Amino acid sequence: MIYTVSFERLDKLHRKTRSKGREYFVPRLCADDMHGVIGGVKAYLPL
């Protein structure tokens, strides 16, 4: 399923930890994974 999400909601990704409360991180995809995501979207949408 494809969703539309505001860019304001995409910053400050975090995971909860027991000691610190929240640990912020920036996830990264390697080029091969990104090509897989784009290929999946193209297969779903008539592009």
Secondary structure, DSSP 8 states (H G I E B T S, - for coil): ------GGGTSSEEEEETTTEEEEE-----HHHHHHHHHHHHHHTT-
